[in-house]
Amino acid sequence: MDDDEGLGAGFWWKMVGLVVLGGIAAVLFFLFISAAWVRWGGLGVILLTFLIIGALSYFHDRRVQHEYDELTD
């Protein structure tokens, strides 16, 4: 007989923490977007969005390239 107790309290506390951090990140993102909209208009928002996406892509690509280089050595 399988006596499964479920996911446990640790999992749920981590999940609550991730949801709270995700909410805080979303609020900060929208504050930056709205500030750019007020100061620079639509073009500023587009440029800021491309800058954020480009920075995230750059760091992700560096990490993946570093992992790939470690595998080939």
DAJO-V863920 format. One record per helix or strand. SS is the DSSP state (helix for helix, strand for strand). FROM is the first residue (numbers start at 1). TO is the last residue. Records with the same first field share a line. If there is no record, write none. Layout:
# DAJO-V863920
SS = FROM-TO, FROM-TO
This chain:
# DAJO-V863920
helix = 9-72
